[in-house]
Every structure is written in structure tokens, then in C-alpha cells.
Amino acid sequence: MAIISVTSTSVAVNPLKQSQTVGAVLAFLGLKGIMPLLHGSQGCTALTKAVLVQHFRQTIPLSSTAMTEVATILGGEERVEQAILTLVQRSKPEIIGLCSTGLVETRGDDMGRFVKEIRHRHPELDYLPIVLVSTPDFKGTLQDGFAGAVESIVREIPQKGSKQDPCPTQITILASSAFTPGDVQEIKEIVTSFGLVPIVVPDLSGVLDGHIEDSSSAITANGTNAAQLRSLGSSVFTLALGDSMRGGAQILEQRFNIPYEVFGELTGLAAVDKFLQALADISGVSVPDKYRRQRRQLQHVMLENHFYFGCKRVSLALEPDLLWSTVSFLRSLGVEIHSAVTTTRFPLLEKLPIKSVTIGDLEDFEQLAVGSDLLITNSHGVAIAQRLKIPLYRQGIPIFDCLDHGQFTKVGYRGTMQLLFDIGNLFLEQETKVKD
């Protein structure tokens, strides 16, 4: 059991976490035809967009109610109404993802009432799902905002009255913020190979994977569409990937009596074995031969390269879901976790097989990481790595000084092998430098 400690500093000198709005917008971008709308100032929207554009290196559809000082004092309902009507007229979205910000949360705007009254005044909007999620940036983190958006999606869009007979091959996959678009694509391929039809919420693989669209559009051209979201009640099972997705899976269980299972990680031999066995149990299909061969390849790679990992000391600063997955993988290779820093208190943290976890920022990380052989965090850790003269492996958001992160894959047997090679090569490079 890990001991959880919270930094005693009253200010974050070198922040690690991103705001909830970044996480919520990221989740909404995995839906087809959506326009995320932030109820707040233009500055709040610009900061959120800058992080995502910097990380994914592509355009991000995002709109704002553009609250001014006067509008903040008088109330923002009119701004929300006008923004929705303007988006419907100009962009014609299939879904609107409405997020609050610290500005309007502090003021106390009743967002739920806003949406109800707007719908009452404009019955022509009855066809349009408006998914509301509370994302104040003065509390919570990217992972919290992402999970909150997913919970709002599965609570609002699938309708109880529209549930049909369960589809024996359809399963719902709730993928947390710890998974890249490349991860989601690999997961879909694995699930499909068992004869199952996955509906991924959110499906980032068709939107943020760096491909060129046939035509330009102000809204997302791919992702999980509204019809698929409405059909979630017909799924026979829910796979929650990342413990932060447990809440979304429980909502589907309560509303539609759909059983679920939570997978904290899909990286590592034992973790992938467990996932494939679950798919085999759900589908009644044995594990395809190609994955059996990939498993033997991973076993060979682990046996041949384990001496590069044994007794190495690694320090990590990541969001809770990604921290859990990465720590579990490294521990399976004999790596010692020198220190671990994360962004928020989360029930799963106490179960980590390490001595302690610190809830803090990158300043805490720099102090705790002294003496490590490797650092794992986002691109803001570059300066720390240079000062400590310790190699850095980039994980999390944002990553802005490394190419192709959107297609990076760390799940499944192949993804595990790639992650092992990437980290192993850093250890090997350090050993070579020491000998020289």
C-alpha cells in the first residue's frame, strides 16, 4: 500500500496538471460532428486550445461564449443561448459539448437551468444533444474533466426508452485520458479480431491521429457518432479502460443493466493476457493466432532484455491512470520506482505497489527525482532532466517537442514491446556513455 502525501506549498511554481476543461474538450473531440463550447472568457478558451494544438499539432474545433466583465456581472444565460444558436446556424453540429469554466463556476451560473430554459424557448433544438459538464479549472485535473465528460455523455445521450434487444456482438469501450489515439486504434483492432463490434467512447483514433481529411469542416469529421451513442443501451458488456472510467461504466450498468469490467492497464504481459481472456469469454472466440505469436515475441524480448531494466531507478510525474499503468509495467520488468508524483488524490493510488506517492507539481518532482536513472513525464520535464542530467522519456500531455505522439501505441503485445524498446534504449544509451 502506497503512502499518499500532499505537498505543503501554497502555490504551484512549476505546474504538472492541466485544467479540467482541457480534459473535457479532449473527450468531446472523440465524438463525430461535435463542437465543444466553453462558457467563459476568450482567454479560458485560448489556453485550452493552445495546449491541445501544441500536443496534437492539428486544428482543434472549439468555441466560446466570450464572457466580458459586464456579462459576468449581469449573468451569462444570454451568452450561452446566443452561442448555441450561432453554432447551429453556422457550423451545424450534431452534438454540442458545453463546458463551464472557473469564471462562471465562481459566479455561480446555474448551467443546468440555462440549458432547460434554452430548450424551452427553442423547441427546434430538440434534435440536438447538448452535453453539459462542470469543469472548473480551480479544482480537479485533466483526468477529472475527461472522466466527467464521459459520464455526462453516457448519462445524457443513450435513452432508456430507445433501448432495443441487446446486440450479442456489440460492446461499449470507455477509454480514459491515459490512452492515445494510436492506443485506441490498436484496441479497436484487437476487439474486432474477436468478432465483436466495439463502440468506443470517446473514439480519438479517427480524429486526432494526424490524418488529412477529404474536406475541411468546423466540426469533427470522425469519431463516435450520435446514433452509436444512442445505441449504447444495446451493448452486452462494457469495458472500462482506466479506473477513472469506472463511474461511466456504473452509469451504464444502473441505466441499462449492462455488466462491466475495469482494466487499469493494457500494457505488460499479464495485463494484455487478462484483456484478451476477457474478450474470449465475452465473444466465445478463442484468442487469434496472431496474438499468440505476438505474446511469444514479447516473452522473448522480455527474457533477452531484462538485464537492462533490473534495479534501475525511475521517477514518474503523471496523471493517476497513466501513473498506474506505467508503474505496473515497469515493476513487471524489475524496475525500482524511485519517486512518483501525480496531480490529484485518487482511490487507486493507495493500491500502487510502491512506498509513496506525492500529490504535487514538477518542482516537487525535481526534488524527489535526484538519483534516478530515468524520468518519465510530459515535455515540461525537459528542463528538469537537463538540470539533473538524467534522461527523460515523454509521457502524458502536453508533448510538444517530439513527433508522432498521436499515433504512438503502448497497448497490446506490440505496444508493450515498443515501450520496452524505447525505454530500454535510453538505459542502453546511458550505459554506453558511462563506459565512454
ZIRARA-V467005 format. One record per residue. N is the residue number from 1. PHI is phi in radians with two decimals (* if undefined). PSI is psi in degrees with one decimal (* if undefined). D_LAST is the distance of its C-alpha to the last C-alpha in Angstrom with 2 decimals. Layout:
n,phi,psi,d_last
N,PHI,PSI,D_LAST
N,PHI,PSI,D_LAST
//
This chain:
n,phi,psi,d_last
1,*,127.4,40.57
2,-1.43,142.9,38.45
3,-1.52,126.8,39.74
4,-1.67,123.9,40.32
5,-2.14,145.8,39.94
6,-1.99,132.0,40.92
7,-1.03,142.9,39.45
8,-1.59,-2.3,42.03
9,-1.22,147.6,41.34
10,-1.59,-3.1,44.29
11,-2.57,146.2,42.33
12,-1.54,108.8,39.25
13,-1.30,-41.7,37.04
14,-2.27,85.1,34.40
15,-1.06,143.9,36.28
16,-1.77,-39.9,34.83
17,-1.48,155.3,38.02
18,-1.83,160.7,40.01
19,-1.29,162.4,43.82
20,-1.05,-33.7,46.14
21,-1.09,-35.8,47.46
22,-1.08,-45.0,44.12
23,-1.14,-42.3,44.15
24,-1.14,-44.3,47.83
25,-1.10,-40.3,47.54
26,-1.04,-43.1,44.56
27,-1.13,-43.1,46.75
28,-1.11,-31.2,49.71
29,-1.15,-13.5,47.74
30,-1.48,8.5,47.62
31,-1.92,140.0,51.40
32,-1.31,137.2,53.12
33,1.25,23.4,55.35
34,-1.69,154.0,54.46
35,-2.25,108.3,54.41
36,-1.19,136.3,52.78
37,-2.23,118.8,54.92
38,-1.68,124.7,53.85
39,-1.56,99.6,56.76
40,3.04,-164.6,55.59
41,-1.35,165.3,54.74
42,-1.14,-29.9,53.00
43,-1.12,-39.9,50.05
44,-1.04,-43.9,49.45
45,-1.18,-41.4,49.46
46,-1.10,-41.2,47.22
47,-1.16,-42.0,44.50
48,-1.09,-45.5,44.65
49,-1.15,-38.2,44.57
50,-1.07,-41.6,41.66
51,-1.09,-45.9,39.40
52,-1.25,-40.1,40.35
53,-1.12,-42.1,40.21
54,-1.07,-39.9,36.79
55,-1.34,-47.0,35.51
56,-1.64,-11.8,37.31
57,1.00,42.5,37.51
58,-2.70,167.0,41.14
59,-1.16,144.0,44.62
60,-2.15,117.4,45.89
61,-1.24,125.9,49.68
62,-2.82,135.4,50.73
63,-2.22,166.0,53.94
64,-2.45,151.2,55.24
65,-1.41,-6.7,58.61
66,0.89,57.5,57.63
67,-1.16,133.8,59.23
68,-1.82,178.1,60.41
69,-1.06,-43.7,61.55
70,-1.15,-45.4,65.17
71,-1.11,-35.2,64.45
72,-1.12,-39.6,62.45
73,-1.25,-44.5,65.47
74,-1.42,-21.6,68.10
75,2.06,149.8,66.24
76,-1.88,8.1,64.13
77,-1.05,-43.5,66.27
78,-1.08,-37.1,67.58
79,-1.14,-42.1,64.07
80,-1.11,-45.5,62.93
81,-1.07,-46.0,66.07
82,-1.16,-38.1,65.75
83,-1.12,-42.3,62.07
84,-1.14,-45.3,62.87
85,-1.12,-38.0,65.86
86,-1.16,-41.3,63.92
87,-1.12,-41.9,61.10
88,-1.10,-39.3,63.68
89,-1.25,-43.6,65.42
90,-1.61,-43.7,62.44
91,-1.77,-20.8,59.62
92,0.91,57.7,61.71
93,-1.26,153.5,59.21
94,-1.54,-23.0,59.81
95,-2.54,145.8,58.37
96,-2.07,127.8,57.76
97,-1.78,107.4,55.17
98,-1.73,118.9,56.44
99,-2.02,139.8,54.07
100,-1.48,170.5,55.03
101,-2.34,175.5,52.89
102,-1.04,-34.0,52.72
103,-1.06,-53.7,55.43
104,-1.37,-26.7,58.13
105,-1.17,-39.0,57.15
106,-1.14,-40.3,57.67
107,-1.18,-31.4,60.98
108,1.67,26.6,62.03
109,-1.04,132.4,62.88
110,-1.52,89.1,64.34
111,-1.15,-38.0,62.39
112,-1.07,-42.2,64.11
113,-1.15,-38.7,67.51
114,-0.95,-50.8,66.43
115,-1.12,-42.0,65.60
116,-1.08,-43.7,68.86
117,-1.26,-34.4,71.02
118,-1.11,-42.8,69.36
119,-1.13,-36.9,70.03
120,-1.13,-39.0,73.60
121,-1.37,-21.8,74.21
122,-2.28,76.0,72.54
123,-1.09,-16.3,73.48
124,-1.18,-10.7,72.20
125,-1.64,7.4,68.68
126,-1.04,-29.6,69.46
127,-1.28,-18.4,67.47
128,-1.68,113.6,64.28
129,-1.18,128.9,61.99
130,-2.05,105.8,60.84
131,-1.66,116.3,58.11
132,-1.76,134.2,57.90
133,-2.45,136.0,54.98
134,-1.50,119.3,54.63
135,-2.37,63.8,51.24
136,-1.16,132.6,51.41
137,-1.50,2.8,48.10
138,-1.57,-0.4,48.76
139,-2.62,162.4,48.04
140,1.32,178.8,46.13
141,-2.40,-178.5,43.06
142,-0.93,-45.8,42.16
143,-1.09,-38.7,42.45
144,-1.13,-43.8,45.89
145,-1.13,-40.2,47.16
146,-1.09,-49.1,45.98
147,-1.12,-39.3,47.64
148,-1.10,-39.0,50.76
149,-1.14,-43.1,51.13
150,-1.09,-42.0,50.87
151,-1.11,-39.7,53.46
152,-1.15,-38.2,55.77
153,-1.09,-50.6,55.46
154,-1.32,-16.0,56.41
155,-1.47,-34.9,59.11
156,-1.67,-41.9,60.78
157,-1.47,-50.8,60.61
158,-1.11,130.2,61.43
159,-1.84,136.0,65.16
160,-1.06,-42.8,66.92
161,-1.18,-18.7,70.01
162,-1.69,4.5,68.15
163,-1.16,131.8,66.53
164,-1.86,-176.7,67.35
165,-1.05,141.6,67.03
166,-0.99,138.2,63.43
167,-1.49,119.2,61.57
168,-1.12,-15.5,60.30
169,-1.96,-4.2,57.10
170,-1.59,128.0,56.26
171,-2.24,150.7,53.70
172,-1.72,133.8,52.45
173,-2.07,117.6,48.73
174,-1.75,109.1,47.89
175,-1.82,125.7,44.24
176,-1.36,177.6,42.71
177,-1.20,-9.5,40.57
178,-1.29,-11.3,37.44
179,-1.84,130.8,37.82
180,-1.38,166.8,36.81
181,-0.97,-37.3,39.16
182,-1.12,-38.4,36.93
183,-1.07,-46.1,37.30
184,-1.08,-40.7,41.06
185,-1.09,-43.1,41.30
186,-1.13,-41.1,39.53
187,-1.09,-42.9,41.80
188,-1.08,-42.0,44.86
189,-1.11,-40.7,43.91
190,-1.11,-48.0,43.46
191,-1.12,-41.8,46.78
192,-1.10,-32.7,48.63
193,-1.15,-14.7,47.60
194,-1.64,8.0,49.77
195,1.40,13.1,52.80
196,-1.68,156.0,52.74
197,-1.92,104.4,53.33
198,-1.52,138.1,50.97
199,-1.97,109.9,51.96
200,-1.66,130.3,48.88
201,-2.22,111.5,49.51
202,-1.54,154.6,47.87
203,-1.75,92.1,46.61
204,-1.39,-11.4,43.81
205,-1.19,-25.1,42.74
206,-1.69,-0.1,45.48
207,-2.08,-46.9,45.17
208,-1.95,27.0,41.64
209,-1.66,6.8,39.68
210,1.48,19.7,39.48
211,-1.56,165.9,42.20
212,-1.71,126.0,44.81
213,-1.37,154.0,48.36
214,-1.17,-32.0,51.37
215,-2.54,154.4,53.12
216,-1.46,148.2,52.40
217,-2.67,149.9,53.89
218,-1.36,-14.1,53.99
219,-2.03,168.0,53.59
220,-1.18,137.3,51.12
221,-1.60,-15.9,51.83
222,-2.40,-177.4,50.37
223,1.98,-172.8,49.76
224,-1.29,123.2,52.19
225,-1.55,170.1,55.68
226,-1.08,-37.7,58.69
227,-1.11,-41.4,60.46
228,-1.13,-40.7,57.55
229,-1.11,-39.1,57.41
230,-1.17,-24.6,61.15
231,-1.59,5.9,60.79
232,-1.04,-28.2,58.32
233,-1.16,-13.0,61.26
234,-1.63,-1.9,61.61
235,-1.22,150.2,58.19
236,-1.62,-14.9,58.28
237,-2.77,154.0,55.05
238,-2.13,128.2,52.52
239,-1.83,113.6,48.78
240,-1.68,111.9,47.28
241,-1.74,103.4,43.53
242,1.83,134.2,42.16
243,-1.14,-23.1,44.18
244,-1.17,-14.6,45.23
245,-1.56,-0.2,47.30
246,-1.04,-41.3,49.39
247,-1.06,-42.9,52.00
248,-1.11,-41.0,52.54
249,-1.14,-37.0,52.94
250,-1.18,-35.6,55.45
251,-1.08,-45.0,57.46
252,-1.13,-36.1,57.79
253,-1.15,-43.3,58.79
254,-1.17,-39.5,61.42
255,-1.40,-37.3,62.82
256,-2.20,5.0,62.80
257,1.02,40.9,62.22
258,-1.69,121.6,59.01
259,-1.17,156.9,56.76
260,-2.51,163.8,53.07
261,-2.48,139.9,49.80
262,-1.78,131.2,46.75
263,-2.02,111.2,43.21
264,-1.20,-26.5,40.63
265,-2.66,152.9,37.76
266,-2.18,24.8,37.40
267,-2.09,130.6,33.69
268,1.97,152.2,32.74
269,-1.04,-53.3,34.41
270,-1.13,-39.0,37.21
271,-1.13,-44.0,37.96
272,-1.22,-37.5,38.41
273,-0.98,-46.4,40.42
274,-1.11,-40.9,42.75
275,-1.15,-46.8,43.20
276,-1.14,-35.9,44.04
277,-1.14,-37.9,46.43
278,-1.11,-42.3,48.19
279,-1.12,-38.4,48.64
280,-1.14,-38.8,49.99
281,-1.18,-40.4,52.44
282,-1.20,-43.4,53.64
283,-1.54,-23.7,54.08
284,1.33,12.6,55.15
285,-1.89,136.4,52.74
286,-1.24,159.2,50.17
287,-1.08,125.6,46.48
288,-1.01,151.2,45.93
289,-1.05,-33.6,44.15
290,-1.12,-32.3,41.37
291,-1.38,-29.8,40.24
292,-1.11,-39.9,40.52
293,-1.20,-41.7,38.17
294,-1.08,-33.9,35.73
295,-1.14,-42.9,35.87
296,-1.14,-35.4,34.95
297,-1.11,-42.9,32.01
298,-1.12,-41.6,30.81
299,-1.02,-43.1,31.33
300,-1.10,-45.3,29.21
301,-1.09,-41.7,26.35
302,-1.14,-39.8,26.58
303,-1.18,-40.4,26.66
304,-1.31,-24.0,23.74
305,-2.13,10.4,21.38
306,-1.12,-27.5,22.69
307,-1.24,-14.2,19.83
308,-1.36,-18.4,17.56
309,-1.83,-27.9,20.31
310,-0.98,127.6,21.66
311,1.14,10.4,21.76
312,-1.25,145.7,19.77
313,-1.85,120.3,21.48
314,-2.12,137.2,22.80
315,-1.99,138.3,25.13
316,-2.24,145.5,27.68
317,-2.38,99.1,30.31
318,-2.53,165.3,32.69
319,-1.13,153.8,36.41
320,-0.91,-48.6,37.95
321,-1.06,-46.2,38.35
322,-1.21,-34.4,34.84
323,-1.09,-46.0,33.49
324,-1.04,-48.6,35.47
325,-1.08,-45.3,34.30
326,-1.23,-40.9,30.58
327,-1.09,-43.8,30.73
328,-1.05,-42.4,32.73
329,-1.14,-47.2,30.23
330,-1.14,-39.7,27.18
331,-1.10,-34.2,29.20
332,-1.17,-17.1,30.11
333,-1.75,5.7,26.46
334,1.50,15.5,26.04
335,-1.41,142.1,24.39
336,-1.61,127.8,25.44
337,-1.47,106.1,27.04
338,-1.26,-43.0,25.95
339,-2.77,154.3,28.51
340,-2.44,127.0,30.84
341,-2.14,138.4,32.80
342,-2.40,-179.0,35.58
343,-1.70,-25.3,38.41
344,-2.71,154.9,41.64
345,-1.22,132.6,43.29
346,-2.54,135.2,43.73
347,-0.93,-32.9,45.34
348,-1.17,-24.2,42.51
349,-1.07,-37.2,39.99
350,-1.15,-19.4,41.56
351,-1.56,-3.2,40.97
352,-1.09,137.8,37.18
353,-1.42,51.4,35.59
354,-2.38,170.9,33.63
355,-1.24,-45.7,34.61
356,-2.69,157.7,35.37
357,-2.30,133.6,35.52
358,-1.85,129.2,35.94
359,-1.62,107.0,38.21
360,-2.85,-148.2,36.92
361,-2.24,-171.0,34.93
362,-1.25,-19.9,31.43
363,-1.16,-43.8,31.86
364,-1.08,-41.3,32.32
365,-1.03,-43.9,29.36
366,-1.09,-39.4,27.06
367,-1.22,-39.3,28.40
368,-1.37,-23.4,28.17
369,-1.46,-5.8,24.71
370,-1.00,128.8,22.87
371,1.65,2.6,20.46
372,-1.40,161.1,20.17
373,-1.68,-17.5,17.31
374,-2.74,142.9,19.16
375,-1.94,141.5,22.17
376,-2.26,112.4,24.94
377,-2.88,-171.3,27.65
378,-1.41,-174.0,29.16
379,-1.16,-15.8,28.02
380,-1.24,-6.9,29.28
381,-1.53,0.4,26.27
382,-1.06,-47.4,23.89
383,-1.10,-37.0,24.54
384,-1.12,-45.1,24.06
385,-1.06,-38.0,20.66
386,-1.19,-41.2,19.64
387,-1.18,-39.6,21.18
388,-1.50,-9.1,19.68
389,0.99,47.5,16.19
390,-2.20,135.0,16.70
391,-1.12,151.0,16.74
392,-2.06,133.3,20.36
393,-1.94,123.4,22.30
394,-1.49,126.4,25.63
395,-2.50,155.1,28.87
396,1.63,-163.5,32.41
397,-2.29,131.2,34.41
398,-1.67,154.4,33.76
399,-2.15,108.9,30.77
400,-2.12,0.8,31.11
401,-2.10,27.8,27.68
402,-2.58,135.3,27.05
403,-1.49,154.8,29.22
404,1.21,24.3,31.39
405,-1.20,-30.2,31.53
406,-1.06,-29.2,35.25
407,-1.73,1.0,34.66
408,-1.09,138.0,31.74
409,-2.24,128.3,32.83
410,-2.19,8.0,31.73
411,-1.86,162.4,34.95
412,1.31,178.3,36.18
413,-1.16,-41.5,34.22
414,-1.18,-42.4,32.62
415,-1.12,-37.8,31.72
416,-1.10,-42.3,30.23
417,-1.09,-41.3,28.03
418,-1.13,-42.0,26.88
419,-1.13,-40.0,26.09
420,-1.09,-43.9,24.21
421,-1.11,-44.2,22.08
422,-1.06,-48.5,21.48
423,-1.27,-39.9,20.40
424,-1.06,-37.6,18.53
425,-1.17,-32.4,16.39
426,-1.16,-42.6,15.50
427,-1.11,-42.4,14.49
428,-1.11,-40.4,12.50
429,-1.10,-39.6,10.69
430,-1.16,-40.2,9.94
431,-1.11,-38.4,8.72
432,-1.13,-41.6,6.29
433,-1.11,-39.8,5.10
434,-1.11,-41.7,5.45
435,-1.15,-36.9,3.79
436,-1.20,*,0.00
//
